[in-house]
Amino acid sequence: MEQYNDNKWNSPLDAALYYLSIGMHPIPIEPNGKIPLIKWRKYQKVQPTEEEVREWFEGRPDVNIGLITGTPSGLLVIDIDEGHAPWPPKGQELNSKYVVETPGGGLHAHYRNVEGIHNSASKLARGIDVRGKGGCIVAPPSVINGIPYKIKEGSLEEALKTDPPRWLVDALLSAGNNTVAQISSGGKIPEGRRNDTLFKRGCSMRARGMKEVPLFENLSDDNATDCVTPLQVEEVEDIFESVCKYPRGPERRNTGRINRAEELTRLIESEIQEFFQDQHGDPYVLIQTEDGSELQRVSKGSFSPRLTRHYRDHFGDVPAGGIVSRTIQQIQARCLTGDKRELFLRVAWEDERLYYNLSWKNNRAIEITADGWQLTGLPPIFKHYQHQIPQVEPVKGGELNRIWEFVNIAPADRHLFLAVVASWFIPGISHPVMILHGQPGTGKTTTAKFIKQVVDPSPVLTGGIPRDDKDIGMQFNQNWLVCFDNLNHLKPWLSDTLCRAVTGEGKYTRQLYTDDTPFLTQYQRCICLNGIGSPVTRDDLLDRSVVIRIDRPEHRRAETVLMKGWAKELPGILGVFFRAISIGIRNLSSISEEQPFRMADFARWGKAIAPGLGFSVEEFEAVYRRSIASKWTESLETNPFSAAIVSLVGRNGRYWEGTASELSQALAADVRLSRRDITLFSLDPRWISEELTRITPALEHYGIKCTRLNYQKVDGKVRRKTIRLSQITEEGEE
């Protein structure tokens, strides 16, 4: 069939049959557009038959024509947009034997295909796209908005015999092809990259204006034919839904140009190694840096500075807010199609090695094993927040006893204090809440600050009482060790929240008050509380706590002098803790997994670490037992309701029995209780009944037994629920 350079084919069918006759793979494109009308992926591998071409084009004078590029059609096209960056480079020529002028004023330069060249956008230069393997271009005599694609010069048949100039091939290969093509060696996508690859292909099809039905069909085909192990249908549907969140691309079809947000997205994507989400569903990326790999959360607050810097370096000015926002949305969408993985704060196990994040700019960590500890590279498993400050570099050969020059821990509690602090470097277990107890002026706040600097340094070392779940949730989300300062009393909701933070139990909430979608918040953190008296009065939290007494210092030093001395000793103290943990890792297998304590994991690790801290396993167990026994008595004395119960039993001859309502009346009538005591707890019978259940273990430690009895009244008409409170003597219950 004859080709007319002035585009005077008699019909689209004539043009399509001509392209077919010279080995091209023509496909139908929607009228006045660039979107394929068929499911065309298979024609990247096989040429359409004449019958198929006639079926597509016969009797359709308005349909446009597309040509598939790459292998096996043998066609490579450089798509040059109008208004592109200066290109080709000075002194170089395109030397194309076939050039087509597009309706938008751009050019298509045609060549014989080069193996290894894939689709890319703006990698050669701004506005210069490549259509190679897996691509498609619109060909003459197609029409957009009344303007046809015109053959400007040359012959397509000659172009198919002519290689691109050497400088262009080198530029294409050095610029790199898209990530999808690089990872799918031999056309197969390996596991671990399937979601990311299919998402990127889908976004490319969406950007070219493909409608939903053919888009999903193409994604399904790619999954079935290109993946080593195809994804489940549900996973492909999830990818499809994420792709469709982006606007379809007809608004930019006429010019072929991409906007600045897309350019910024492609620029930052070239540095991103992985897109994924953490255990809470937050989007994260792994970025290649000069010092290795760095994890970063994709959010407006944390990711915007990086995007602004890239934009300024590339374009020479700062971006408009909309550009950054759209780029973040695109990156977030890719992350949410990726795998979920658990990320950590400060400490984490990885391949049976314990890592402590130093929060240094050059991504360094302390690696601890049974053989010792050393400075090493930071594995990409840690979150980082702006408030986290770099830890000092630990040194070996320090003396742990130097710590007593700065904290005034009572001698009887020092072993337990060291064991708790050391355990805070060990993730994956329930850590006891440390309650620093002492009179005013004993240095409770200073001690809490020093502990925070050892374990989890931050500009804000201690904080006050959180206002609500959202406030404390933010603190737990961004801190491994949370220190609450100068507490007098914990409200029930806060006590329950701290219990969940110790055990790692989750709680379902809503992300927004206008959204009923459940959102699981789950943290396992280390906690330190301090107050003049013990702020913990509820037994479920007290059972997970240790009380550390602080003595008044014999001599006071100026705070500046104290801090200067602490800064000097901290590297050595930190090194001793790391050595103790290494010894604990070595000893752990010899310690029984069955422990006679509520905090069994802590007790086991405490015994394993004890020799590294300078005392024996037996000494640790003895001091831990003594602490457990004494805290119940102290809790009873500092809890107004518990104290009222003890007073009532003593006033009634070590025995009292009655209903919850009668107990309420008896407490209200107790002249020994001050008006302030009465206001610190409720006299509601239901509340009294529930609170008695909570403090029953503490009462029994104190020697008072609480028994619930159910029996009929004498008349047999009303069932009566009775509470019996009795003193326990050496001979038994009175």
ChimeraX attribute file (.defattr): number of C-alpha atoms within 10 A of each C-alpha:
attribute: neighborCount
match mode: 1-to-1
recipient: residues
	/A:1	10
	/A:2	8
	/A:3	14
	/A:4	11
	/A:5	14
	/A:6	12
	/A:7	16
	/A:8	12
	/A:9	17
	/A:10	9
	/A:11	16
	/A:12	23
	/A:13	23
	/A:14	18
	/A:15	25
	/A:16	28
	/A:17	19
	/A:18	17
	/A:19	21
	/A:20	20
	/A:21	12
	/A:22	13
	/A:23	16
	/A:24	22
	/A:25	28
	/A:26	29
	/A:27	26
	/A:28	24
	/A:29	24
	/A:30	16
	/A:31	19
	/A:32	18
	/A:33	20
	/A:34	25
	/A:35	23
	/A:36	23
	/A:37	17
	/A:38	15
	/A:39	15
	/A:40	20
	/A:41	16
	/A:42	13
	/A:43	16
	/A:44	20
	/A:45	15
	/A:46	12
	/A:47	18
	/A:48	18
	/A:49	13
	/A:50	13
	/A:51	8
	/A:52	12
	/A:53	18
	/A:54	14
	/A:55	12
	/A:56	20
	/A:57	23
	/A:58	14
	/A:59	12
	/A:60	14
	/A:61	12
	/A:62	15
	/A:63	23
	/A:64	29
	/A:65	27
	/A:66	24
	/A:67	23
	/A:68	29
	/A:69	27
	/A:70	26
	/A:71	21
	/A:72	17
	/A:73	25
	/A:74	20
	/A:75	27
	/A:76	32
	/A:77	26
	/A:78	24
	/A:79	22
	/A:80	25
	/A:81	21
	/A:82	16
	/A:83	12
	/A:84	14
	/A:85	14
	/A:86	11
	/A:87	15
	/A:88	14
	/A:89	11
	/A:90	7
	/A:91	5
	/A:92	11
	/A:93	12
	/A:94	17
	/A:95	15
	/A:96	23
	/A:97	21
	/A:98	21
	/A:99	23
	/A:100	20
	/A:101	19
	/A:102	28
	/A:103	19
	/A:104	18
	/A:105	14
	/A:106	21
	/A:107	22
	/A:108	26
	/A:109	22
	/A:110	29
	/A:111	27
	/A:112	23
	/A:113	26
	/A:114	18
	/A:115	12
	/A:116	16
	/A:117	23
	/A:118	26
	/A:119	24
	/A:120	24
	/A:121	21
	/A:122	20
	/A:123	22
	/A:124	21
	/A:125	16
	/A:126	18
	/A:127	23
	/A:128	23
	/A:129	21
	/A:130	24
	/A:131	24
	/A:132	27
	/A:133	25
	/A:134	18
	/A:135	20
	/A:136	24
	/A:137	20
	/A:138	23
	/A:139	25
	/A:140	25
	/A:141	21
	/A:142	27
	/A:143	22
	/A:144	18
	/A:145	11
	/A:146	9
	/A:147	13
	/A:148	19
	/A:149	23
	/A:150	20
	/A:151	22
	/A:152	16
	/A:153	15
	/A:154	15
	/A:155	17
	/A:156	22
	/A:157	16
	/A:158	14
	/A:159	22
	/A:160	21
	/A:161	13
	/A:162	17
	/A:163	18
	/A:164	22
	/A:165	14
	/A:166	9
	/A:167	13
	/A:168	18
	/A:169	14
	/A:170	12
	/A:171	12
	/A:172	19
	/A:173	13
	/A:174	11
	/A:175	14
	/A:176	18
	/A:177	19
	/A:178	16
	/A:179	17
	/A:180	21
	/A:181	21
	/A:182	15
	/A:183	15
	/A:184	17
	/A:185	11
	/A:186	9
	/A:187	15
	/A:188	18
	/A:189	25
	/A:190	16
	/A:191	12
	/A:192	11
	/A:193	18
	/A:194	25
	/A:195	24
	/A:196	22
	/A:197	22
	/A:198	25
	/A:199	26
	/A:200	18
	/A:201	18
	/A:202	23
	/A:203	25
	/A:204	17
	/A:205	21
	/A:206	22
	/A:207	20
	/A:208	20
	/A:209	21
	/A:210	21
	/A:211	16
	/A:212	16
	/A:213	10
	/A:214	17
	/A:215	22
	/A:216	21
	/A:217	16
	/A:218	21
	/A:219	20
	/A:220	20
	/A:221	17
	/A:222	22
	/A:223	23
	/A:224	15
	/A:225	14
	/A:226	18
	/A:227	20
	/A:228	15
	/A:229	14
	/A:230	19
	/A:231	15
	/A:232	11
	/A:233	12
	/A:234	9
	/A:235	13
	/A:236	21
	/A:237	14
	/A:238	15
	/A:239	25
	/A:240	22
	/A:241	15
	/A:242	18
	/A:243	28
	/A:244	17
	/A:245	13
	/A:246	15
	/A:247	12
	/A:248	18
	/A:249	20
	/A:250	16
	/A:251	12
	/A:252	14
	/A:253	18
	/A:254	17
	/A:255	16
	/A:256	22
	/A:257	21
	/A:258	17
	/A:259	11
	/A:260	17
	/A:261	20
	/A:262	16
	/A:263	20
	/A:264	22
	/A:265	20
	/A:266	18
	/A:267	17
	/A:268	17
	/A:269	16
	/A:270	14
	/A:271	13
	/A:272	18
	/A:273	14
	/A:274	19
	/A:275	25
	/A:276	24
	/A:277	23
	/A:278	21
	/A:279	16
	/A:280	14
	/A:281	16
	/A:282	15
	/A:283	23
	/A:284	27
	/A:285	24
	/A:286	18
	/A:287	19
	/A:288	15
	/A:289	11
	/A:290	7
	/A:291	12
	/A:292	13
	/A:293	19
	/A:294	23
	/A:295	20
	/A:296	19
	/A:297	20
	/A:298	20
	/A:299	16
	/A:300	13
	/A:301	8
	/A:302	13
	/A:303	16
	/A:304	17
	/A:305	12
	/A:306	12
	/A:307	23
	/A:308	19
	/A:309	14
	/A:310	18
	/A:311	23
	/A:312	12
	/A:313	11
	/A:314	13
	/A:315	11
	/A:316	10
	/A:317	12
	/A:318	15
	/A:319	18
	/A:320	11
	/A:321	10
	/A:322	10
	/A:323	19
	/A:324	23
	/A:325	16
	/A:326	17
	/A:327	21
	/A:328	20
	/A:329	17
	/A:330	18
	/A:331	21
	/A:332	21
	/A:333	20
	/A:334	25
	/A:335	25
	/A:336	22
	/A:337	24
	/A:338	22
	/A:339	17
	/A:340	18
	/A:341	13
	/A:342	12
	/A:343	17
	/A:344	17
	/A:345	21
	/A:346	24
	/A:347	24
	/A:348	21
	/A:349	16
	/A:350	11
	/A:351	5
	/A:352	11
	/A:353	14
	/A:354	22
	/A:355	29
	/A:356	25
	/A:357	25
	/A:358	24
	/A:359	23
	/A:360	15
	/A:361	10
	/A:362	15
	/A:363	17
	/A:364	18
	/A:365	23
	/A:366	21
	/A:367	23
	/A:368	23
	/A:369	20
	/A:370	17
	/A:371	11
	/A:372	15
	/A:373	20
	/A:374	17
	/A:375	15
	/A:376	14
	/A:377	17
	/A:378	23
	/A:379	17
	/A:380	16
	/A:381	22
	/A:382	21
	/A:383	20
	/A:384	20
	/A:385	16
	/A:386	10
	/A:387	12
	/A:388	19
	/A:389	17
	/A:390	14
	/A:391	21
	/A:392	17
	/A:393	15
	/A:394	21
	/A:395	16
	/A:396	15
	/A:397	12
	/A:398	17
	/A:399	13
	/A:400	18
	/A:401	10
	/A:402	14
	/A:403	17
	/A:404	12
	/A:405	12
	/A:406	18
	/A:407	19
	/A:408	21
	/A:409	25
	/A:410	16
	/A:411	12
	/A:412	13
	/A:413	18
	/A:414	17
	/A:415	22
	/A:416	23
	/A:417	19
	/A:418	18
	/A:419	24
	/A:420	21
	/A:421	19
	/A:422	25
	/A:423	23
	/A:424	21
	/A:425	23
	/A:426	21
	/A:427	20
	/A:428	13
	/A:429	19
	/A:430	23
	/A:431	28
	/A:432	29
	/A:433	24
	/A:434	22
	/A:435	25
	/A:436	27
	/A:437	22
	/A:438	22
	/A:439	14
	/A:440	12
	/A:441	13
	/A:442	20
	/A:443	21
	/A:444	27
	/A:445	21
	/A:446	18
	/A:447	18
	/A:448	23
	/A:449	18
	/A:450	19
	/A:451	18
	/A:452	21
	/A:453	21
	/A:454	18
	/A:455	21
	/A:456	26
	/A:457	24
	/A:458	19
	/A:459	10
	/A:460	11
	/A:461	20
	/A:462	19
	/A:463	14
	/A:464	11
	/A:465	17
	/A:466	14
	/A:467	9
	/A:468	11
	/A:469	13
	/A:470	12
	/A:471	11
	/A:472	16
	/A:473	16
	/A:474	11
	/A:475	16
	/A:476	21
	/A:477	16
	/A:478	16
	/A:479	21
	/A:480	23
	/A:481	25
	/A:482	21
	/A:483	25
	/A:484	19
	/A:485	20
	/A:486	18
	/A:487	16
	/A:488	13
	/A:489	18
	/A:490	16
	/A:491	12
	/A:492	12
	/A:493	11
	/A:494	17
	/A:495	20
	/A:496	14
	/A:497	18
	/A:498	23
	/A:499	22
	/A:500	19
	/A:501	22
	/A:502	22
	/A:503	19
	/A:504	17
	/A:505	14
	/A:506	15
	/A:507	13
	/A:508	11
	/A:509	15
	/A:510	13
	/A:511	14
	/A:512	10
	/A:513	8
	/A:514	7
	/A:515	8
	/A:516	10
	/A:517	12
	/A:518	12
	/A:519	15
	/A:520	16
	/A:521	18
	/A:522	19
	/A:523	18
	/A:524	23
	/A:525	26
	/A:526	28
	/A:527	22
	/A:528	20
	/A:529	26
	/A:530	25
	/A:531	21
	/A:532	16
	/A:533	20
	/A:534	24
	/A:535	23
	/A:536	27
	/A:537	26
	/A:538	20
	/A:539	20
	/A:540	16
	/A:541	18
	/A:542	23
	/A:543	20
	/A:544	20
	/A:545	25
	/A:546	23
	/A:547	24
	/A:548	21
	/A:549	20
	/A:550	22
	/A:551	19
	/A:552	16
	/A:553	15
	/A:554	7
	/A:555	5
	/A:556	9
	/A:557	10
	/A:558	7
	/A:559	10
	/A:560	9
	/A:561	9
	/A:562	14
	/A:563	15
	/A:564	10
	/A:565	13
	/A:566	18
	/A:567	13
	/A:568	10
	/A:569	20
	/A:570	23
	/A:571	19
	/A:572	22
	/A:573	23
	/A:574	24
	/A:575	21
	/A:576	22
	/A:577	25
	/A:578	26
	/A:579	23
	/A:580	23
	/A:581	30
	/A:582	22
	/A:583	22
	/A:584	26
	/A:585	22
	/A:586	16
	/A:587	19
	/A:588	17
	/A:589	11
	/A:590	10
	/A:591	16
	/A:592	9
	/A:593	13
	/A:594	10
	/A:595	13
	/A:596	10
	/A:597	16
	/A:598	13
	/A:599	18
	/A:600	16
	/A:601	18
	/A:602	21
	/A:603	25
	/A:604	24
	/A:605	23
	/A:606	27
	/A:607	24
	/A:608	27
	/A:609	30
	/A:610	26
	/A:611	18
	/A:612	21
	/A:613	22
	/A:614	12
	/A:615	13
	/A:616	15
	/A:617	15
	/A:618	11
	/A:619	14
	/A:620	20
	/A:621	19
	/A:622	11
	/A:623	15
	/A:624	19
	/A:625	12
	/A:626	12
	/A:627	18
	/A:628	18
	/A:629	13
	/A:630	14
	/A:631	20
	/A:632	22
	/A:633	15
	/A:634	17
	/A:635	24
	/A:636	23
	/A:637	18
	/A:638	17
	/A:639	20
	/A:640	19
	/A:641	23
	/A:642	21
	/A:643	16
	/A:644	21
	/A:645	20
	/A:646	21
	/A:647	16
	/A:648	21
	/A:649	18
	/A:650	14
	/A:651	13
	/A:652	11
	/A:653	11
	/A:654	17
	/A:655	18
	/A:656	19
	/A:657	18
	/A:658	17
	/A:659	17
	/A:660	21
	/A:661	15
	/A:662	14
	/A:663	22
	/A:664	19
	/A:665	14
	/A:666	17
	/A:667	18
	/A:668	15
	/A:669	10
	/A:670	14
	/A:671	9
	/A:672	13
	/A:673	16
	/A:674	9
	/A:675	10
	/A:676	9
	/A:677	14
	/A:678	16
	/A:679	10
	/A:680	12
	/A:681	15
	/A:682	13
	/A:683	19
	/A:684	13
	/A:685	16
	/A:686	12
	/A:687	13
	/A:688	18
	/A:689	17
	/A:690	11
	/A:691	17
	/A:692	18
	/A:693	13
	/A:694	15
	/A:695	21
	/A:696	17
	/A:697	18
	/A:698	25
	/A:699	23
	/A:700	15
	/A:701	16
	/A:702	20
	/A:703	18
	/A:704	23
	/A:705	19
	/A:706	19
	/A:707	13
	/A:708	14
	/A:709	12
	/A:710	10
	/A:711	11
	/A:712	11
	/A:713	10
	/A:714	8
	/A:715	6
	/A:716	9
	/A:717	8
	/A:718	10
	/A:719	11
	/A:720	14
	/A:721	13
	/A:722	17
	/A:723	20
	/A:724	15
	/A:725	22
	/A:726	23
	/A:727	21
	/A:728	17
	/A:729	10
	/A:730	7
	/A:731	6
	/A:732	8
	/A:733	14
	/A:734	14
